[in-house]
Amino acid sequence: MDPLASGDAVAVSTAAALMRARLIEMEAAGVPPAEIAVTAAAGALGPVLVKLTALLGKEFKLPWCTRRDIKFVKSKLQPVHSLLLRIWERQDVEAACKSWMNQVRNQSYAMEDAIDDFIAGLKRDDTSGCFRQATKASPFRDLKKQVRELVKQCEDRWKNLETISVRSKPVLDARARFLHKDASELVGMDEPKEEVIEALKKNKMVCINGPAGMGKTTLADLVYQAIGEEFQCRAFVSLSPSPDMKEVLKSILTQVTNGVQSTGTEAATEQNLVDKISSFLADKRYLVVVDDIWHCEEWEIIGGALPENSLSSKIITTTRIDDIADKCKAIDVVIYSLCGTLGDYGTRALLDLIMKKSGADGKIPETEIGYVTNSISYMCYGMPLAIIYLAKALAESIAQDTYEGWNIWIRHIRGEFLSIPSLKPLVESLCLGYNNLPVHLKTCFLYCSIYPEKVYLISRPSLVTKWIAEGFVYQEKAAESYYEELISATDLLMEGRNDFRVLPMMLAFLVCISEEVNFVTRMYNRIDLILNQNAKWIQRLSIYDREDSNDFSGLVNWTPWLSIYNREESIDFSRMGVSGTRSLVWFGERQIVPDIKHFGRLRVLHLQGNKDLENEHLAAICGLISLRFLGIPKCEKISMLPREIRRLQNLETLDVSGTGVRELPWEAAQLPNLVRVLHGVDQVVKLPEVLREAMKTGTDLSYQAMCPSIMLPDHFDQTTEQLPVKFGRRYVGVPQWISAAFRDVSSLDIMLCKLEEDDQKLLGALPNLENLVVRFQLLPRKTIPIIGGGFGRLRRFCFDCRMPWLTFQPGAMPNLYWLEFKFYSGPPSKDPLNIMHLRGLEYVSFKCSENYSRDAPGISATIDIVRKEAKEHPNKIWLWIGAASSSAIDAESSNGSDDNTDGNKGKSPQVSNQASCSRTSEVPEIEEAQE
């Protein structure tokens, strides 16, 4: 039965919204994520406990027997939840305990589903406004039985749940574990060593930055050994993610004094040790290496002990954390990026060397060795540590006569990655970074294992909205902060600002962790299907269905028999535990929607690149009423959304990028929770025609009731010429009704005759506005001052006018990082733009029509003004100037030229990449506005 056909829809929505609001309030209040969100450690127990607590609140009037059962379930689950979080980090948990933990996590999802169903059946009392049970049916009696059994199993092993403690992690000596001592295996390190030594000749400090396993520690040690004798004192210390700073300082003091000074029996404080080191080194030339810095606070303590002197003392640091390297830039430290040091040639040389030393030389067929080398090179991404230990594992397998060909062997490595003895040092290196993450970031990071190797980029907007749909986080702002933290703290391959790949070795690590805790199940080949065909619990399912599945992960040359359209060879989901599956992510060119009736609890459905998916197939998907994320990217045969989409009352995100969808149906506009529509950069998706007409005629708020939530394409900084909500007429000023009708809008394009203070306050009060385009057909009569205050989330601002007559006041647009001007010809403003008041600014873009030369007096004068102001800005500002092409200009360059004649000289790799992909087209003539 269609739930929308009954009168229960409003009550269901309101009760569910009340619970959702409670979770959002707790997140906004700073409640730790592990206590309220879905996590890989405790499953859905966090939100289950929040909902149980809420059901006991004053908003719900439930029978005493139901309240009694709820209190019992809550009292028993609270210590279980705490226990799971405490023992999550332990490495010595036995198999039986791991099995029990998986059982609790699996049942927690079923518990949340049962509670959600119960909430959906509650009725609001018109008199009291409270929610009451419409029937006597309650899930809590069954939940009591389940909880009793889980607790009994646990108490049989641990008599008191509250007394279990987590064993402290051993302090790891990173240098001892990862310093490669076999000089014959140090391939490709000579050039980096000489470059670091050369950098030290000109600078006091060099920071070696790069992902795990790239050889940072080894490189620092090579330099240390090469130049150490030139210094009176020297020390080399390595840090763990949670170091004892007093022990670290004691080690530095002992090394620089050759053991002469020590703390003895006195209770030395950190400050006492800092003072001793600083005093001793004040008049000495020293070399200190601080390896593997994890937190800025640690470096601040050690740095305080290393005094400035005129004796050419030197400091080398290493870190895998980009934020720490970025902060080092601010103190004039040279950053040496160590990334992908060995290519195919170096990989082959190292592989041959290890095979020869292991006695396995010549055992791989000559016809296969090139493929093996390329595969290792791809999987290891030039990481010497990974190449060495993967090659040693291969040599060991050959020596034991268990090698049966690359594809079979690498599949074994992928499945047993965490337990193969010869890979232990590599696993420990990857574990250091992973274990340093808090549980909520571990959860988000593990979710990346749902994406296939090599083939697909992970898109920021798609990923963070999936996190929200899954319940890992509840607000978009918080999700974005998680993303930024994850990017900074992990080894990801960024491609632009918003797309990335996970390093193949790290992805193999994540896949094994995910499988171990039953977080993500991947089915990429026949073996995966055989292993999972009778699985009882599948929480998140990733399927990669591609005919040419050559991804160097061992999943190669298998026929595309997983193709759902072929009913003779389709997957039989009825035998699998997918009834409670939260995410189904399906990549591939040839599959039709699986039998949806088996996936009744999906929150995330992502079908990418399906060449056979057509419009009529979407109606079945619209029966998944729990969906919060629906993605059909690159499904080229999809041209329109069905009217049945109205059934997806919980839908929050709709991804139609790369499809033929150009307009949302009216039924989509009625979805109460839909807040964002993701679409391609060159793909314009229009609001329903009736809403567009209402905007054109300037209708007041009458259409807000018809459209409770405006759909928001959210580009997360992707450049588009046409932003999602674009008004079709010119307004004298900003309409008053815009603040209510478009409260949730993230991107807005509007044509105005004036932009006065009241207009700015209306736009600046839009809480989610991130992208704003303001167009003027004629020059304003005077310079427009952009006032301070408001625009708290605005990141991109485009001013389309014949000349940019603007000036920014202090406090204006505090988070703006991209300022763009589209202009034609005219006199420059007599007032300064004052871009120094835009404290977050990084880029200023000028786009002028090809009908006008950028050397025209007004245009060139404006560019000169901005260049001058950019030099005075506290940030480094990049200027982009162009018409048919673009060029990036370092505003600090002294030659005054618009272009860098030395190619990419002075540009960071990030800026260079953006310059190469940012093309500026002719500014279109503005159509005559309606009078």
N, C-alpha and C positions, 0 to 999 in steps of 0.2 A: 504493500500500500504506500502511496506517495505521502510522506509525512506532511507535506505542505497542503494536502487536501483536507487535513483535519484542523480543528481549532487549537491543537496543542502546540503548534509551531512557535507561537509567541512565548508561551510559558517555558518551553524547552530552551529556547534561545536565552531568555532572561535568567533562568537558573544556571545555565552553563556560563553565561557572561558574568554572573556574580562570582562564581568560582575562579574564572579567568582573571577577573579584576582583583581578587584577593591575592593571587599569585604575583600579579604585576605590582601591586602595592608593596608586597614583601620584598620583591627584588629591588624596587626603587628605594626602599627603606634601608637597604644594605644588608639584608639577611644573607648569610653565606649561601652561594649557589648550591652547594652539596646538600643543604637542608631542604630545599624547595624544588629543585629541578631534577629531571631525569639524568642519571649519570651512569657511566659504564661500571662504576663500583657498586651501586645499590639499586640499579634499575629504576623503577618508577616509585620506589618507596617514599622518596621525598614528597612528590605531589600527592601521593596517597595519604600520607599523614596530614598534610595541609588540608585536604578535602575532608578527612575525618574530623579534624578539629573544627572546620567551618560548619559541618553538619550538626555539631553540638552547640552552635552559636544561636543567638536570638533570632536570626533570620529564618530559622527552620523550626517548625513545631512538629516534632515526630513523636510517635507513640513511645511510651517508656521502655517497652521491650526492645524496640529498635535502638533507642539511645543506649540502653544497657549493652547491647551487642557491639555497638560502635565503640563504646568506651573500652570494652574488653579487647577488641581487635587493635585499637590504638595503643593500649598499654603494653601489649605483647610485641607489637611491631617496632615501637620506639627503640628498645635496646637492640633488636635485630638490625635496624638501620644503622645505629651507632657502631655496632660490631663490624658490619660490612665495610664501613668507612675506615675503621681502625686497622683492619687486617688487609685492606686492599693493597697496601704497599709491601706486604711481607713476601719475601722470596722463598721462604721455607715451608709454605703451606702444603700439606700432603694432598694427595689426589682426592681422598674422600672429602676433605674439607672444601676443595675447589668444586667438587661436584655439588655439595650442599649449597655453596654460594651461588652457583649457576641456577640451581633449582629455585632458590629464593628470588633471584633476579627475574627468572622466567615467570614465576607466579605473581610477582609484583605487577607486571604488565596486565595480566588477567584480572588482578584485583582492581586496578585502576579502571579497566574497561567495565567491570561489574558496577563499580561505584558511579561511573559516568552514566551508565544505563539507568541506575536508580535515580540519579539527579534529573535525568531527562523525563522521568515519569512523575516528577513532583508537580503539584498544582499550586498556583498562587491564590491565596485567600483574599478575595476582594476587600474584605473588611479590615483584616489585620495587616495585609500586605506580606505575610509570611508564607513560606512554602510548606505544603503538607503532602503526605502520602495519599495518592489517589486510590491505591489498592493496598491490600495487606501484604503483598509480595515484597520480600526484602532479601537482599543477597548476603546479609551480614551473618545469618545463621550458618551458611555454608562457609563463609570466610572464617568464622570462629574455628571450625573444624580444620581448615587448611592451616591456619596460624598455629593451632595447638600442635599439629603434627610437625610443622617446621621447627617450632621451639623445642619440642621433645627431642627431635634428632640432634639439635644443637646442644641441648643440655646433657644428652648422653655422652657427648664428647667434651663439652666444657660445662662444668657444674654451675658456674655463675657467669652469665654473660657480661656483667658489669666489671668483672675483675680482669678481663683479658686485656693485655697491653700489647703495644707494638714494639717489637725489638728495634732498638736504635740501629740506624744504618751505619755500617762501618765507614770510617773516613777513608776515601779512596785516594791513593797516591797516583794521580793521573799520569805523572811522568814515568813512574815505574811500570805502569800497565801498558802505556801506549807509545813510549819512546822506543823507536825501532833501532836495535843495536847492531844488526847485521849490515855492515857498510856496503856489502856487495849488492844488497837489495834496494839501495837508495837511488833508484833511477829517477832522473829528471829533477834532482834537487840542487844541482850545481848553480844553475842560473838564478833561481830564487835566493840562494844563499848569497851570491855576489850582489844581487840587487838590494838585499836588506843591509848588507855591510856598507854599500855605497850610500844608502839612505842615512845610516847612522853617522857617516862622516859629516853630513850637513845638518843633522838634527839630533836633539838630545834623546828623543823617544820615538820608537816605531811600534805600532800595534799591528800584529799579524791577525787578520780576521778571515774566517772561512768556516765552512760546515765541518761536522765531525768527520774524522778519518782523512782529512786532506793533507795531514802532515805538518800541522802548525807547531806541535811540540817538537817534532823531529827537526824542523827548520830552525826553530829557536835554539835548540841544542847544538846544531851544526855551527850556527853563528857564534854561540857561546864558546864552543871549543876552539873556533878559528881565531877569535880576537881576545879571548879571556886573559891571556898572558900579558896583554898591554896595560892591564889595570892593576892598581894596588890592592883592591878588594873586589870580590865578586860573590854573587849568590844566585841560586836557581831554586825557585819554589813553585810547586804546583798546588792548585786549589781544587777542592771538591765542591759540589753544589751547596753543601752546608759545612763550611770549614770552621775549625776552631781557630779563630784569629790569633789568640795568644800563642798557640803552637806554631802558627805560620810565622809570626814575628820572632819567636824564639829561634826558629830555624834560620831566618835571615841574620839575626844577631850572631849566632854561632858561626855561620859561614863567613860573614864579612870580617869577623875578628879571628878567624881560624881557631875558634874555641877558647880564645883568651878570656872573653867576657861571657858570662852566663848569668842567669837569674839566681843560681844557687838555690838555697832553701827559702828565699823570701817569696812572699805571695805577690808576684809581679802582676800589675794591671796592664791593660793594653796601652794606656797612655805612658806608663813607665817604660815599657819596651820601645814604644815609638820614640820617646825622648833619648833613650840610650843609643838607638841606631842612628838617629839624626845627629847626635853629638859626636859619635865616633866617625861618621862619614863626612862631617862638615869640611874637613881639610884634606880629603882623600879623593883620588880618582877611582870611581867605582863602576861596575857593570852589574846590574840586577835584572834577572829575568823573572817575570811573574806570569806563570803559565795557567791558562784556562780560567779566566776571570768570569764569574757568573753574575755578579751583582755589583753595581756601582759603589755601594757602601764599602765593599771589601777593598776596592782599589783606592778609595778615599783614605782608608786607614793606612794602607801600605804606602800610598803616595805621600802621606804626611810624614813618613819616616825617612823619605829620601830627599835630602836637602839640595837646594840650588847652590852650585858653586861654579867657579870659573876654571875648573880643571878638566873639562870635556868628559864629564861622567855620562854614562849612557844607560838607558832603560829599554827593555824589550818586554812587551806584553802580548799575550795571545788570548783570543776569545772567539767563541762561536755566536755570541749574542750581538746582533747588529746594533741595538740601542746603545750598548757600551762603546762600540766602535764609533758610532755617530757622536757620542758625547766627547770622545777623545779628539774628534775634529775641532771641537770648540776651543781646545787648549793647544792648538797648533801642533798636534801629533801627526806624524805621517802614518797613514793607514795603508798597509800592504795586504791586498786582497789575494788570498790563496784559494783559488777555485778551479777545479777541473785541471789539475796540474799535468796529468798524463793523458795524452790522446791515444789514438789507435796504435801509433808506432811505439810509444812508451809502454802501453799495455802489452803489446806483443813481446817487447824486449824483456819486460819483467816476468811475463808468463813463461817464456823460453828459459829464463834464468832459473826460476823456481822448479820447473819441470826437470831441468838438467840436474840440479842439486838433489832432487828427490828421486832420481833414477827413473823418471817417467818420460824422459825425452823420447820423442818419436812414437809414443804409444797412441797418440791421437792421429787418426788418418789424415793425410795431407789434404784431402778434399774437404775435410771438416774443420781444419785448424783456423782457417780464415773466419768462418762463421762463429766459431767458439771465441776467437779474439774479439770480434765485433760485438758479440753478445756480452762478454765480460766488460768491455769498454763502456757499453751503454748502461749496463746494470750498475757499474761502480762509479760512473760519471767522473772518471779521472781521479778517484780517491785512492791514493796509494795503499792505505790500510785495508780497504775493501778488496782491492786487486790482489794484494799479497795473500790475504787469508782465504779468499775464494779460490785462488790458484793452488794454495796448499791443500785445501779441501778436495779439489779436483785431483791433484797429484796423489793424495792419500787414497782416494777411491780407485784410481788406476792401479796403484801399488797393491791394493787389496783385491783386485780383480772384480770389483763390483760396478765398474763403469760400463754401461750398456748403451752409450750414445748420449749426446748432449741434451736432447729434449727430455729424455727420461731422467737423467741425472739432475738437471736444473729444476724439474718438477719436484724431485725429492728434496732438494735444497729449500725450495719455496715452502714445502709442507713442514719441514723439520728445522727451519732456520734457527729457532731458539735453542735447540738441544744438540746440535752437532758440535762435538768438542773442538774441532779445529777452527770453528768460527767464533769461539767464545770471546776472544779479545775484541772482535768487530761488534758482537752483540753488546758487550759491556760498554763500548764507546757510544753506541746508539742509545743504550739505556740511560746513560748519564743525562743526555738532553731530555729524554722522555720523562724520566723520574723527577726532573726538576720542575715539571709543570704541575700546577694545582689540579685537583680532580676534574673541575669543570672544563679546563683546557685539554686535559687528557681525553675527555669524552668527545669534545669537538674535533680533536686531532684524529682519534680513532675513526670518526665518521668519514674521514677522507679515504679510508680503505674501501669505501663503497664504489670508488671510481676505478676504472681499469688502468693498467700500466700503459704509459707512453702515448696512447692514442688521443686521449681527451684532456684538454685544459680544464682545470677546476675554476669556475667563475665565481667571483666574490658574491654578487647579488644572489645567485642561485644557491650557493652554499649557506650563507648566513640565514636566508629565509627558510631553508630546510632545517637548520638548527632550531629556529623559532617554532616551526611546525612540529618538530619532534619533542619539544618541551625541554631542550637543553638550556634554553634562555627564553625570556618572555617579551622583551622589548627590543626593537630594532637598534636603538642607541647602544644598549648593552651588548647586543650581538656584534655590532661593529667594533666595539672596544675589544671583545674577545678575538675578533679577526686580527686586529692590529697587534695584540699581544702575541698571538700565535705566529704571525709573520715575523715578529722580532725575535721570538725565543726558539724558533725551530729552523731546520735547514730545508727551506722551500725554494724552488726555482721560479722566481717571479718573471712573468712575461707581461710587462706593462704594470699599471697600478692595480689592476683588478683581476688578473688571471695568474694562475701558478700551477706548477706540477710538484708532486712530492718526489724527492730523490728515490730512484728505484729500490735501493737497498733499504732506505727508511720505510718505503711502502711495504716491502716484504716483511719487515719487522712489525709494522702496524697490522698487516693482514694476519700474522700469526697470533698477535696479542688479541685481536678481535675474535678470531676463531676460538681461542682458548677460553674466553669469557662469554662466548656466544653473543657477541655484539653485532657482528656483520657476517652473513653467510654469502660466499661467492660461488657462483656456478658458471665456470668458463669452459668446461670440457666434460667429457663423458665420466671421468673419474669423480669429478665434483658431484655430478648428478647421482652416481651410484652411492657415494658416501652420504648424500643428504636425502635420498628418495624416501626414507622412512623417518626422517628427523621429526621429533615431537614438537620442538620449539624452534621456529625461525623468526627472529625479531626483525631483522633487516636483510633484504635479499637483493643481491647485485647479480645481474646476468649480462654477459657480454656475448652477443650473438653476431658473429661476423665471419664471412666466408674466408677472408684472407687474414686470419688472426695471428699474424707474425709480430708478436710484441716482445720478443726476446725474453719472455718469462717462462718459456717451456710450454706454452699453450699454443703450439704451432701446428699447422697443417691438419687440423681436425675439420671434418665436414660440418657444414652448418645445420646439423640435425636438430639443434634446439629451436629451429624456426617454428614459431607457434602456428603460422598459417598452414603448415603441413600437418594435418591432423593425424596422419599415420605415424609421425615421429614426434609429436608434441610432448611436452612435459606433463606428466600426470600430477597436478598439484593436489588432487584429492587425497593422496597418500602422505602428503607433507603437512607439517604443522604450521600452515600459513594463515590460519583463521585469525590469529592475533598479530600478524606481521605489521609493523609500523611503517616501514619504507620498502617500496619496490622500485628499484632503479635499474632500468633496462636500456642497454646501449646496443645498437646494431642496426643494420640496414634492412633485415628481413624478419620481421615478426609482427603479428597482429596481437592486439591486447589479449593477454591470457584470460582464462576463464575467471571473470571478475567475482563470481559468487563465492569463490574460496578466499577472497581477500577482503573480508567485511570490515576490518578495523584499520585499514590503511590511513595514515596521516599524510604520507608523502608518496606521490606517484610521479615518476619521471621517466618518460619514454622518449629517447633521443635518437634522431636519425632514422626513424622508421619510414622506409620508402613505400610501404604498403598500407600504412594507417590512413584512413579516409574519414570524411566527415561523419558518415553514418556509424562509425565505430565509437564515437565519443558519447553517444547516448547511454551505453552500458556503463561507461566510467562515471557518469553522473549519478549512478546509484550508490556510489561510495560516499555516504553522507558524513563520514568522519574526516574526509580529506581537508587538509589545511594548505597543502601545496600540490598544485597540478602543473606539471611541465610537459610540454610536447614540442621541445625545440627541434628545429631542423626536420620536422615532419612536413615535407613540402606539399603533400596532397591535401593537407588541412587548410581550408580557405574560410571556414566560418564555424562559429561555436553553436551548439544546439540550444534550443529553448530549455531543454531539460537541465541546463546548468543551474537553474534556479533552485534545484534540490540541494546543491552544495552549500548549505547555510553556514558551514564552518570554514569555508575556503577563505584563505588570507592572501595567497600569492598565486598568480596565474602567469605561467611562462609560455608565451607564444612566439618567441624569437625564432626567426628563420622559417616561419610558416607563411601561408598566404592570408592570414587573418589581418584585416585592415579596419574592422569596426566591431565594437563590442555589441552584443545583442542587448535589448532592453532588459531581459531577464538577468543579465549579469549586473546591471546597474542596481538591481534590487537586493543583491547579496549584502547582508548586514556587516560582514567581517572582511570583505575583500578590500584591501588597502593598497595593493601594488600589482601592476601588470608589467612583466618584463618583456621587452621586445628588442629586436635588433637595432643597431645603430642607424641603418638606412631604412628602417621599417616604421612607418607611422601608423599607430593604432588609434582610431578615433573613438570618442565617446559615442553613445547611442545618438542617433540623429535628433530625437526629441529633445535631448539635453543640449545639443549644439544649437538648436533653434532657440531654446530658452536663453542661452548665453548671448546669442546674436541680438535678440530683441531686448536684452537687458531685463528680462523677467526677474522679479524680486526673489523671494525665498520659496516660491510656490513649488519649484521642482526639487527642493532639498528633501521634502517629505517623500518624493518618489525615488530619490537616490540617496539613501542614508549615508553611503560612504563612497566618495569619488575614487575611482580606480587610479592608482598612481604608478605609472612606469617609473622605476627607480634605477637610474643608470650607474649610480655610484661612480660618477666622474667620467663616464663615457661621453665623448663629444657628439652632439647631434645638432643638425641645422634646424630641426623642428622639434621643439620640446612637447611633452605629452598634452598638457592642458593649454590650448592656444585659442585665444578669443578671435572671433572672425570679424570684429568691428573695432572702430576706434572709440575710445572713451575720453571725455574731457579730463576726468580724474579717475582714481581707483574707485569702483562701485562700492558702496557701503556693505552690500550684501555678500561681498566676496569673503569676508572674514568668517562668516558662518557656513556658507555653501561650500567653501574650499578649505576648510580648516585643516584637513589631512593632506592637502596637496604637497607634493615634494618638488614639482617642476612646473613653472608657470611662464607663459609667453603672452605679453599684453602690449597693445598699442595705445599710447596716451598723448594728450595735448599738454599736460602739465604733470609735474611730480613734486608736489609741495609737501610740507611737513606732515599734514594729516594723511596724505596718500601714503607716504613712507611708513607712517605708524600702522596703517592698515595692513600693508604688505609685511612689515617687520614683525607683526604679531602672529603671523602664520607659523605655528610651532614646528612644522616639519619641512618648511621650504628650504631646499638645498640648491636649486638651480633657478635663476631668474633672468628672463630676457625682457628688457623694456625698450620699446621702439617709438621713436619720434619721427613723424614724416617731415616736419619742418624744424628749423633751429629754434630752440626756446629763446624767449626774449632776453633772458639773463642766465648766468651760470647757476646751475642747480646744486645747492649744497646737500650732500648726503649726510643726514644727521647721525649722531651717536645713539646707541641703544637699539634694541630690536635686532632682527635678522640673526638670531643666535645660532642657527644651523646652516646658514647660507654659505656655500662653498664656491659657487661659480656665479658670476654676474656678467651679463652681456648688455652693453648699451649700444643700441643701433640708432644712429643719428648722423646727420650730415657732418657734424664735427662734435667731438666729445666735450661738451660744455658742462663739466662736472667738477666739483671739488669735495673732497672727503674730510669731514670733521673728525676730531678725536673721538675714539670709541666706535667709529662706524664699522659695520659688518665685521665683527671681531674674528670670525673663523674663515673669512674669505681667503682662498688661496689662488684662485684663477680669476683674473679680470680681463674681459675681452671688449674691444671696441670695434664696431663695424661702422666705417665712415666713408665719405665720398669726397667732398671738397667744400671749402669755406674758410673763413678766418678763424684762427686759433683763439681759444678763450684767453682773456686778459688775466684770469685768475689761475693760480697753480692748482694742479689736481690733488696735491698733498697725499700721494699714495703711501707716504711714510706712516700715515695714521691707520693703514690697513695692516695690523700687526702680524697676521698669518699669511700675508701675500708671498707667493713664490713665482708666479708667472703672470706676465702681461702680454696679451695677444692683440695685434693690430691686423684687421682684415679690411682691405680697401678694394673697391671695385676695380676691375681691370680697365675700366673706361677712364680711370684717373691714375696718374703716376704717383707713386709714393714719394717722389721728389717734388711734388707740387708744394708751393710755399706753406699753405695751411697744414698739410699732412706732415711734411718734414719738420715743421716747427713743433707740432704736437709731439712727435716721436722724440725730438731732442729734449723737450721738457720732461717727458717721462724717463728718458735715459738719465738725465741729470738727477731727478728725484730718486731713481732706483739706486744710484751710487750712494745716496744718503740713507737708504733704508737699512735697518739692522739685519734683515735677511738678505741672502744672495738672490737677486731677482733675475729671472731669465725673460728676455723679450722675444716675442715671436712676431715676425713681420712678413707679410706676403699677400699675394693675390692668387695667382695660379699655383704658386709654390710657397713653401714656408722656410724660414731659417731661424735658428735659435741663436740669440746673441747674449753673451755674458755681459751684463750691465756694468761689471767692474772693469772691463777691458779698457785700456787706455788709448787704443788706436782710433776710437770713435767710429769704426767701420760698422756697417749694418751686418756684415757677414764675417764669419770666421774664415779667413783665407787659408788657414792651416788645417782644413778639414774639421776634425772633431777636437782640435786643441782646446783645452780648458773646459771641455764638457764632460760631465759624469756619464757613465754608461746609461743610466736611467734617462737622462735628458736626451742623449743621442738616440736612444730607441724611440722616444716620443717624437723627436724631430723627424725621424724617418717615416713615421706612420701618420703624422698629422698633416693633412693636405687642406689647403684653404681654397675654396672656390669663390667665384665671383659673387658678390653680394647681390641678391636679386632685387629688382626694383619693387618698391612697396606699392601694392595695389591701392587704388583710390578708396579712402575710407568712406563708410556710409555717413551721410550727413544727419 
